[in-house]
Amino acid sequence: MSQAEVLDNVAGVVGAQVTVLGSLPGGANGGATRVRLAGGANAVLKVVPRANPGHLNETLRAQRVVEHMRGCGYPTPAWLGVGATASHVWHLMDFVDAAPVAELTPPIVEQLMRIVELQAGQASEPYDHWSYAWRVTTGQESSVAKLSRHSSAVSALVERVRLVCAGLPPPQDAPDMVHADLNPSNVLVRNGAVVAVVDIENAGSGTRATDLTTLLWHTFATGVRKRLWSRILVVAGWEGAAMLAATQILLQLEWPIRLGRPEVVAGAVSNGHRALDELIALR
């Protein structure tokens, strides 16, 4: 990729020259760069390789979700432009002077739970993460279908997940907006306050309990798990909670196996069993 080519494309879309200032922390799934627009305003440019022929349309969908949710008071930065070159897709958003949260402490989680409630009934795009979770748990998604071949420990956990979720019916509706990647690197804080939720590119519809379940996965070392489980059960019921927990476990196994990270796989297996133990105790 030619950086100059992308910057020229950005300038053409937003109508202002763009100067690169440097990379930003966070963004585990794709780098973010701080830039300055002609006139002095700072912004954040995120550029990723084209993943599929519909990648630009998917990013435009995310931009519509951002616009809709900002109108509901959801704290995500405004998107200033979206575009693509032959090989990459980009979006430009307002710069927020804050840093990714280092740890999901109880006060931070409480703030995020209130933010997630803003998603209730706000599905605006037919990109259904709820049905996706059902396909994952029933083995219909190719990305997780072969996990059991990795090792006996992974196979045992996957079999346990399948047994817990056996017979779960597909979800009937998808009323909420879903961020779909509410992990610590995507939560920006300043002086102990959550000021922005970013990396909303995969946002769509479903149940907001999806995002509560992601928070649950990242709070094994904190004292807020009972509070999160309670809210997940209220929003999604036990069967829905089982489906979402299973999806989280399977996806948290898939990426380190795919990337060759055995030390992460071992931790995911341990945490997966713990999450299932907690879930079963709540039935």
Order of alpha helices (4+ residues) and beta strands (2+ residues): alpha-beta-beta-beta-alpha-beta-beta-beta-alpha-alpha-alpha-alpha-beta-beta-beta-beta-alpha-alpha-alpha
